[in-house]
C-alpha cells in the first residue's frame, strides 16, 4: 500500500453521509498507568482555546481559457468542450477560491502564527476567534523552508495568547494535544502522545515532532501543546494512504519556529547564516578514503565557491567536524546549526584535512542573498588534442578535449577526466557513476591526466588503503565517491 505525505489542509476528506461507528476498547489499567494518565484534558483545553483561531483565505483563480486539460489537444471532442464552456460562462473568467486552516495568537497585540501553505497566494485572510468574532489579517512574512507564516490583526484590546515551550524537552511518550479547525469543524481538540522526535521530511531545516494526536485537513497551522499549555509544535502534515488521519502527524518543532518568527517580526523575512560550501554525508564507504577519520561523522566538503568558507581557507575535501562549538554528526545537522546562526557572526570551524584537524575562523554571510549564486568550476589550461584513454576501476576514461566539452556541455573552465563508459557489473556503476561524469580529484588531489590518476591509485595501495576517494561532477554538481581498489 502506498503512503503519501500531505499538508494537513490539503487532504481530501473521505467521510460520507453514513454514520461513523466508534469502537470502544477497554482493558485492565494498572495503578501506575492510571496515575500517569490525565483524568481529563478539559481544564487545559478551556485555558488554551481562546488563543487558537480558525483561518479562512480567499484567492482569485484564473478561469479556463479553453478545453486544454479536459481532453487531449486535437481530439474530436475539443470543439464540443469549448462550446460547453462557452454556454456555461465566458472563458477566462476569474473565480474565487477559499481554504480553511488554523493558527494561534502569540502576543496580546495580535501576532498570529500559521503554516505558509495555509495562506500562500491568498488575497484575503480572515481570522475567526474562539468567541465568534472575526478580524482581517495582514501578512507579516513567510518562510517556505519551514512552512511557517506570521500574520497580524488589529484588535480593540489585548488578545489572549499562548507561549512557546522548549521542544527539545519533549520526550517520546509525553502527552500532547492538538487544536484547530479539522474538516471545517472549528476549535476541535485531539489528544495523543509524542511518537518520535527529530523527523525530517523534505526540507533542509526540518525538525518535526511526530504525534498520533488526530490531525486532518484544516488542522494545518494549529498548535501542538504540552501538558503545561505551551506550544511545542506547529501542526503541518500527515502521512496517510487515504487522505485521513491514521495517527501519523507531524508538527514543526517550536525551537525551529521561534527562531523563524523572531526574524519575521524583526525583518519581515528570514536571514539565515551562510557558510558557503557544498557538502555531503560521510558514509561508511567514504571513511576508508579519508585520512584520519575512523568513523562516519562530519560533513564532507565537495565544493567551495567564492564566499565565507573560501575566504576562511576551507578547502574541497575537508571534513567539517565542529561548527561554533557543536559537534557535526552529518550534513543535516550542519545545515541547521549554520542556518540558525546570525548573519555576520564569526564562528570557529574545525576541519579534518590530511589526517589532522585545523581550526578556522569564518564570518558567516546571508544564505538568502547567496542561494541563487552560481557555483564556479575548477579552472585549468587548455587540453591538448589526442587525449589519452584508459579503463580503470570499471570506468572508461578520457582526458578532456574541446569536442567532449561541446558534446557534454561542460563549459570551458572544467578540468578533469571524462567518464565515457561504465561497466555495468562494476562497483562504479553500483555507486552511480555514469557516462558524462567528470572526475576532478582523486585522493583529494586534482587529476587532469590518466597517469595522475594511476599515481593516486598506486599511492593509495602503498598506504594500505582499500578504496580511493574521487570527486565527481555531474552537471556542475560535485559529490565524493569511494571506489574499492580491487576491481
C-alpha positions as CSV (number, residue, x, y, z in Angstrom):
1,X,0.0,0.0,0.0
2,X,1.4,3.4,-1.0
3,X,1.5,6.1,1.7
4,X,1.5,9.8,0.8
5,X,2.8,12.7,2.8
6,X,0.4,15.6,2.6
7,X,0.0,19.0,4.2
8,X,-2.9,18.6,6.6
9,X,-5.1,21.3,5.0
10,X,-4.8,19.7,1.5
11,X,-6.0,16.3,2.4
12,X,-9.3,15.3,0.8
13,X,-11.9,14.3,3.3
14,X,-13.2,10.8,2.9
15,X,-16.2,11.0,5.2
16,X,-19.6,10.4,3.7
17,X,-23.1,10.8,5.0
18,X,-23.1,7.4,6.6
19,X,-22.9,7.3,10.4
20,X,-19.4,6.6,11.8
21,X,-19.3,3.8,14.4
22,X,-16.9,4.1,17.3
23,X,-15.2,1.1,18.7
24,X,-14.5,1.4,22.4
25,X,-11.7,-0.8,23.7
26,X,-11.5,-1.4,27.4
27,X,-8.6,-3.2,29.2
28,X,-7.0,-3.5,32.5
29,X,-5.2,-0.4,33.7
30,X,-2.5,-0.7,36.4
31,X,-2.4,1.8,39.2
32,X,0.9,3.3,37.9
33,X,-0.6,3.8,34.4
34,X,-3.7,5.4,35.9
35,X,-1.6,7.9,37.8
36,X,0.4,8.8,34.7
37,X,-2.6,9.3,32.5
38,X,-4.5,12.7,32.9
39,X,-8.0,12.3,34.2
40,X,-9.2,14.9,31.8
41,X,-7.9,17.4,29.3
42,X,-10.9,19.7,29.9
43,X,-9.2,22.3,32.1
44,X,-6.2,22.6,29.8
45,X,-8.4,22.8,26.8
46,X,-10.5,25.5,28.4
47,X,-7.4,27.6,29.2
48,X,-5.8,27.5,25.8
49,X,-8.8,27.5,23.5
50,X,-9.2,31.4,23.4
51,X,-5.8,31.7,21.8
52,X,-6.4,29.3,18.9
53,X,-8.0,30.7,15.7
54,X,-9.7,29.4,12.6
55,X,-8.3,30.9,9.3
56,X,-10.2,31.4,6.1
57,X,-8.4,32.6,3.0
58,X,-9.8,33.8,-0.4
59,X,-7.8,33.6,-3.6
60,X,-8.5,34.7,-7.1
61,X,-8.0,31.8,-9.6
62,X,-7.8,32.4,-13.3
63,X,-10.6,30.8,-15.3
64,X,-10.0,28.2,-18.1
65,X,-9.1,29.7,-21.4
66,X,-10.1,26.6,-23.3
67,X,-10.7,22.8,-23.1
68,X,-7.0,22.1,-22.7
69,X,-6.5,19.7,-19.8
70,X,-10.1,18.3,-20.2
71,X,-9.4,16.5,-23.5
72,X,-6.3,15.8,-25.5
73,X,-5.2,18.6,-27.8
74,X,-6.5,17.8,-31.4
75,X,-9.2,15.5,-30.0
76,X,-12.5,15.4,-31.9
77,X,-14.2,16.3,-28.6
78,X,-12.2,19.6,-28.4
79,X,-14.9,21.7,-30.1
80,X,-17.6,20.1,-28.0
81,X,-16.0,21.0,-24.8
82,X,-15.2,24.5,-26.0
83,X,-18.9,25.0,-26.8
84,X,-19.9,23.6,-23.4
85,X,-17.6,26.1,-21.6
86,X,-19.0,29.0,-23.7
87,X,-22.6,28.1,-22.7
88,X,-21.6,28.0,-19.1
89,X,-19.8,31.3,-18.9
90,X,-17.1,33.3,-20.7
91,X,-13.7,31.6,-21.0
92,X,-11.0,33.1,-18.8
93,X,-13.4,34.5,-16.2
94,X,-11.6,34.6,-12.8
95,X,-13.2,32.8,-9.9
96,X,-12.8,32.9,-6.1
97,X,-11.4,30.0,-4.2
98,X,-11.4,29.7,-0.4
99,X,-9.5,27.5,2.0
100,X,-9.5,26.7,5.7
101,X,-6.7,26.4,8.2
102,X,-5.7,27.0,11.8
103,X,-3.4,29.2,13.8
104,X,-2.7,30.6,17.2
105,X,-2.1,34.0,18.8
106,X,1.4,34.5,20.3
107,X,1.1,38.1,21.6
108,X,-1.6,40.3,23.1
109,X,-1.1,42.8,20.3
110,X,-2.3,40.4,17.6
111,X,0.6,38.4,16.1
112,X,-0.7,35.0,14.7
113,X,1.3,32.0,13.6
114,X,0.2,29.6,11.0
115,X,1.5,27.5,8.1
116,X,2.8,29.2,4.9
117,X,0.7,26.7,2.8
118,X,-2.5,27.9,4.6
119,X,-2.2,31.5,3.4
120,X,0.0,31.1,0.3
121,X,-1.2,33.3,-2.6
122,X,-4.2,34.5,-0.6
123,X,-5.8,37.8,-1.4
124,X,-7.8,38.0,1.8
125,X,-7.1,36.4,5.2
126,X,-9.9,36.3,7.8
127,X,-9.3,35.2,11.4
128,X,-12.1,33.8,13.5
129,X,-11.6,33.8,17.3
130,X,-13.0,31.3,19.8
131,X,-15.6,33.9,20.9
132,X,-17.0,34.1,17.4
133,X,-15.5,37.5,16.5
134,X,-13.7,37.9,13.2
135,X,-10.9,40.2,12.1
136,X,-9.0,40.6,8.8
137,X,-5.3,39.8,9.0
138,X,-2.2,41.2,7.2
139,X,0.7,39.0,6.2
140,X,3.9,40.0,8.0
141,X,6.2,37.4,6.4
142,X,6.6,33.8,5.5
143,X,9.3,31.1,5.4
144,X,8.5,28.4,2.9
145,X,11.6,26.4,4.0
146,X,9.9,25.6,7.4
147,X,6.3,26.2,6.1
148,X,5.8,29.0,8.7
149,X,3.9,32.3,8.3
150,X,3.3,35.2,10.6
151,X,0.1,37.3,10.5
152,X,-1.0,40.4,12.3
153,X,-4.5,41.5,13.3
154,X,-5.6,44.8,14.8
155,X,-7.9,44.4,17.8
156,X,-9.6,46.9,20.1
157,X,-8.0,45.4,23.2
158,X,-5.4,42.8,24.3
159,X,-5.9,39.3,22.9
160,X,-5.5,36.0,24.8
161,X,-2.3,34.3,23.6
162,X,-0.1,31.3,24.3
163,X,3.7,31.0,24.7
164,X,6.1,28.7,23.0
165,X,7.7,25.9,25.1
166,X,11.1,24.2,24.7
167,X,10.5,21.4,22.1
168,X,13.9,19.9,23.0
169,X,12.5,18.8,26.4
170,X,9.6,16.9,24.8
171,X,10.1,13.1,25.2
172,X,8.7,10.2,23.2
173,X,5.7,9.1,25.1
174,X,4.7,12.6,26.6
175,X,1.1,13.6,26.3
176,X,0.2,16.3,23.8
177,X,-3.0,17.8,22.5
178,X,-3.7,19.4,19.1
179,X,-6.2,22.2,18.4
180,X,-7.5,23.5,15.2
181,X,-10.2,23.5,12.5
182,X,-10.2,19.9,11.1
183,X,-12.5,19.4,8.2
184,X,-14.1,22.8,8.9
185,X,-15.4,21.7,12.3
186,X,-13.8,24.5,14.2
187,X,-12.0,24.6,17.6
188,X,-11.6,20.9,17.8
189,X,-9.3,19.2,20.4
190,X,-7.5,15.9,19.9
191,X,-5.1,14.2,22.2
192,X,-2.1,11.8,21.8
193,X,1.5,11.3,22.6
194,X,4.8,12.3,21.1
195,X,5.5,9.3,18.9
196,X,9.0,10.3,17.7
197,X,11.4,13.3,17.6
198,X,13.7,14.9,15.0
199,X,11.8,13.7,12.0
200,X,13.0,15.0,8.6
201,X,10.5,15.2,5.7
202,X,11.8,17.2,2.8
203,X,13.3,20.4,3.9
204,X,16.8,21.4,4.9
205,X,15.7,22.8,8.2
206,X,13.1,20.2,9.1
207,X,12.8,19.1,12.8
208,X,9.4,17.6,13.2
209,X,7.7,16.1,16.2
210,X,5.7,13.0,15.2
211,X,2.4,12.5,17.1
212,X,-0.6,10.3,17.0
213,X,-2.9,13.1,18.0
214,X,-5.5,13.2,15.3
215,X,-4.6,15.8,12.6
216,X,-6.7,16.3,9.5
217,X,-7.5,18.8,6.7
218,X,-7.9,22.2,8.3
219,X,-5.5,21.4,11.3
220,X,-2.6,22.9,9.4
221,X,-1.0,25.8,11.3
222,X,-2.6,24.9,14.5
223,X,-0.7,24.4,17.8
224,X,0.6,21.2,19.4
225,X,0.5,21.7,23.2
226,X,2.3,20.0,26.0
227,X,0.6,19.5,29.4
228,X,1.8,22.9,30.6
229,X,-0.2,24.6,27.9
230,X,3.0,25.7,26.0
231,X,3.2,25.3,22.2
232,X,5.9,22.8,21.3
233,X,5.0,22.4,17.6
234,X,3.0,23.7,14.7
235,X,0.9,21.0,13.0
236,X,1.9,20.8,9.4
237,X,1.5,17.4,7.7
238,X,0.3,13.9,8.0
239,X,1.3,10.5,6.5
240,X,-1.8,8.8,5.1
241,X,-2.7,6.2,2.4
242,X,-6.2,7.7,2.0
243,X,-6.2,11.3,3.0
244,X,-7.4,10.8,6.5
245,X,-5.6,10.7,9.8
246,X,-4.1,7.3,10.7
247,X,-2.2,8.5,13.7
248,X,1.0,9.7,11.9
249,X,1.1,13.5,12.1
250,X,4.0,16.0,12.0
251,X,4.4,19.3,13.9
252,X,7.4,21.6,13.2
253,X,9.3,21.8,16.5
254,X,8.9,25.1,18.4
255,X,12.6,25.7,18.7
256,X,12.7,26.0,14.9
257,X,9.6,28.0,14.7
258,X,10.6,30.6,17.4
259,X,13.8,31.4,15.5
260,X,11.9,32.0,12.3
261,X,9.2,34.0,14.0
262,X,11.8,36.3,15.7
263,X,13.2,37.1,12.2
264,X,9.9,37.6,10.6
265,X,8.9,40.0,13.3
266,X,12.1,42.0,13.1
267,X,12.8,41.9,9.4
268,X,9.6,40.6,7.6
269,X,11.8,37.8,6.2
270,X,14.3,35.2,7.3
271,X,18.1,35.9,7.5
272,X,19.9,32.7,7.9
273,X,23.6,32.2,8.2
274,X,25.6,31.0,5.2
275,X,28.8,29.2,5.3
276,X,29.3,28.8,1.6
277,X,30.1,25.2,0.9
278,X,28.6,22.2,-0.9
279,X,28.6,19.2,1.5
280,X,27.7,15.6,1.6
281,X,27.4,13.0,4.3
282,X,30.4,10.9,5.3
283,X,29.3,7.3,4.6
284,X,30.9,4.2,5.8
285,X,32.5,3.5,2.4
286,X,34.0,7.0,2.3
287,X,35.7,6.7,5.7
288,X,38.4,4.4,4.3
289,X,39.4,7.0,1.8
290,X,39.7,9.9,4.3
291,X,42.9,10.0,6.2
292,X,42.5,10.4,10.0
293,X,38.8,9.6,10.1
294,X,37.8,6.4,11.9
295,X,34.0,6.6,11.7
296,X,31.2,8.0,9.6
297,X,30.7,11.5,11.0
298,X,31.0,15.1,10.0
299,X,30.2,16.9,6.7
300,X,32.5,16.3,3.7
301,X,33.1,19.5,1.7
302,X,32.6,18.7,-2.0
303,X,32.8,22.3,-3.4
304,X,33.9,25.8,-2.1
305,X,32.6,28.7,-4.2
306,X,33.5,32.3,-3.5
307,X,32.2,33.2,-0.1
308,X,32.8,33.0,3.6
309,X,34.3,29.5,3.6
310,X,36.7,30.2,0.8
311,X,37.8,33.5,2.5
312,X,38.4,31.5,5.7
313,X,40.5,28.8,4.0
314,X,38.1,25.9,3.9
315,X,39.0,23.5,1.0
316,X,37.3,20.8,-1.0
317,X,37.9,17.5,0.7
318,X,37.9,19.0,4.2
319,X,35.6,17.2,6.7
320,X,33.8,19.7,9.0
321,X,33.7,18.1,12.4
322,X,32.8,21.0,14.7
323,X,30.9,24.2,14.0
324,X,30.7,27.0,16.6
325,X,31.3,24.5,19.4
326,X,28.8,22.0,18.1
327,X,30.0,18.5,17.1
328,X,28.8,17.9,13.5
329,X,27.3,14.4,13.0
330,X,26.0,14.8,9.5
331,X,25.1,17.4,6.8
332,X,21.6,17.8,8.1
333,X,22.9,19.0,11.5
334,X,25.4,21.3,9.9
335,X,22.8,22.9,7.7
336,X,20.5,23.5,10.7
337,X,23.1,24.9,13.0
338,X,24.5,27.2,10.3
339,X,21.1,28.4,9.3
340,X,20.2,29.2,12.9
341,X,23.4,31.3,13.3
342,X,23.2,35.1,13.0
343,X,24.4,36.7,9.7
344,X,27.8,38.3,10.2
345,X,28.7,36.2,13.2
346,X,32.3,35.0,13.3
347,X,32.5,31.3,14.3
348,X,35.2,28.7,14.9
349,X,35.1,25.8,12.4
350,X,37.2,22.7,13.0
351,X,38.0,20.7,9.9
352,X,39.9,17.4,9.3
353,X,42.5,17.8,6.5
354,X,45.2,15.4,5.5
355,X,44.7,13.5,8.7
356,X,45.0,16.5,11.0
357,X,42.5,18.9,12.5
358,X,42.7,22.6,11.8
359,X,40.7,25.4,13.4
360,X,39.5,28.2,11.1
361,X,37.6,31.4,11.7
362,X,34.6,32.1,9.4
363,X,32.4,35.2,9.2
364,X,29.0,34.0,8.1
365,X,27.2,35.5,5.1
366,X,23.5,35.5,4.4
367,X,22.0,32.5,2.8
368,X,19.1,34.2,1.1
369,X,21.4,36.5,-0.8
370,X,23.6,33.7,-1.9
371,X,21.1,30.9,-2.7
372,X,20.9,31.7,-6.4
373,X,24.6,32.3,-6.9
374,X,26.2,30.0,-9.4
375,X,28.9,27.6,-8.3
376,X,32.2,28.4,-10.1
377,X,34.0,25.5,-11.7
378,X,37.6,24.5,-11.5
379,X,39.9,26.3,-13.9
380,X,42.8,25.0,-15.9
381,X,44.9,25.1,-19.0
382,X,43.6,24.1,-22.5
383,X,43.7,20.4,-23.1
384,X,45.9,19.3,-26.0
385,X,44.5,17.2,-28.8
386,X,44.8,13.5,-29.0
387,X,43.7,12.7,-25.4
388,X,44.7,9.5,-23.6
389,X,42.1,7.0,-22.7
390,X,42.1,4.1,-20.2
391,X,39.9,1.6,-18.4
392,X,40.3,2.0,-14.7
393,X,38.2,0.7,-11.8
394,X,35.3,-0.2,-14.2
395,X,35.5,3.2,-15.8
396,X,36.4,4.1,-19.4
397,X,38.1,7.5,-19.0
398,X,39.2,10.1,-21.4
399,X,41.3,13.2,-20.9
400,X,39.4,16.4,-21.7
401,X,39.0,17.7,-25.2
402,X,37.1,20.6,-26.8
403,X,34.9,18.1,-28.6
404,X,33.9,16.5,-25.3
405,X,33.3,19.9,-23.7
406,X,30.9,20.8,-26.6
407,X,29.2,17.4,-26.7
408,X,28.6,17.2,-22.9
409,X,28.1,21.0,-22.4
410,X,30.8,21.1,-19.8
411,X,31.9,24.7,-20.2
412,X,35.4,26.0,-20.8
413,X,36.7,26.0,-17.3
414,X,36.1,22.5,-16.0
415,X,39.1,20.2,-15.9
416,X,39.4,16.5,-15.2
417,X,38.9,13.1,-16.6
418,X,35.7,12.4,-18.5
419,X,33.8,9.1,-18.0
420,X,32.9,7.9,-21.4
421,X,31.6,4.5,-20.3
422,X,30.9,2.5,-17.2
423,X,31.0,-1.3,-16.8
424,X,27.5,-2.2,-15.5
425,X,28.9,-5.0,-13.4
426,X,31.4,-2.7,-11.6
427,X,31.3,-1.1,-8.2
428,X,31.5,2.3,-10.0
429,X,28.2,1.6,-11.7
430,X,26.6,0.4,-8.5
431,X,27.6,3.7,-6.8
432,X,26.0,5.8,-9.5
433,X,28.8,6.8,-11.8
434,X,27.7,7.3,-15.4
435,X,29.0,8.4,-18.8
436,X,29.4,12.1,-18.9
437,X,30.6,12.4,-15.3
438,X,33.9,14.2,-14.8
439,X,36.4,13.1,-12.2
440,X,38.2,16.3,-11.0
441,X,40.1,14.9,-7.9
442,X,41.4,11.5,-6.8
443,X,42.8,11.0,-3.3
444,X,41.9,14.7,-2.7
445,X,44.3,15.9,-5.4
446,X,43.4,17.3,-8.8
447,X,43.7,15.0,-11.8
448,X,43.6,16.1,-15.4
449,X,45.6,13.3,-17.0
450,X,45.4,9.5,-16.9
451,X,48.9,9.0,-15.4
452,X,48.0,11.3,-12.5
453,X,45.0,9.0,-11.6
454,X,47.2,5.9,-11.9
455,X,49.7,7.5,-9.5
456,X,46.9,8.3,-7.0
457,X,45.8,4.6,-7.1
458,X,49.4,3.4,-6.6
459,X,49.8,5.8,-3.6
460,X,46.6,4.6,-2.0
461,X,47.6,0.9,-2.4
462,X,51.1,1.6,-1.0
463,X,49.4,3.2,2.0
464,X,47.3,0.1,2.6
465,X,44.0,1.7,1.7
466,X,41.2,-0.4,0.3
467,X,39.5,2.4,-1.6
468,X,40.2,5.7,-3.4
469,X,38.2,8.9,-2.9
470,X,37.1,10.5,-6.1
471,X,35.5,13.9,-6.5
472,X,32.9,13.6,-9.4
473,X,31.0,16.4,-11.1
474,X,27.7,15.9,-12.9
475,X,26.0,19.0,-14.5
476,X,28.2,21.1,-12.3
477,X,27.2,19.4,-9.0
478,X,30.1,17.8,-7.1
479,X,30.0,14.7,-4.9
480,X,32.6,12.3,-3.4
481,X,32.6,8.6,-4.3
482,X,34.8,6.0,-2.7
483,X,35.8,3.2,-5.1
484,X,37.4,-0.1,-4.0
485,X,40.8,-0.8,-5.4
486,X,40.2,-4.5,-6.0
487,X,38.4,-4.1,-9.3
